[in-house]
Amino acid sequence: MQHNSETETLLTPAEVAAMFRVDPKTVTRWAKAGKLSAIRTLGGHRRYREAEVKELLGGVIPTQRGAAD
């Protein structure tokens, strides 16, 4: 989804969740906790800046992979 005023790509909670392999509700909780900023559409839906999501994704260490190496 493109945001017209600044031509930045905005992602839905489902798109962000797919990138992190978590439930969309987890993404909403992250936004409420301040880990990720959400933009509200006129209809009240949350959207997330792709650049911010990718920055967060780059700093994430996977914890749910194999428990023991």
Secondary structure as UniProt FT lines:
FT   STRAND          2..3
FT   TURN            4..7
FT   STRAND          8..11
FT   HELIX           13..20
FT   HELIX           24..33
FT   STRAND          38..40
FT   TURN            42..43
FT   STRAND          46..49
FT   HELIX           50..58
//
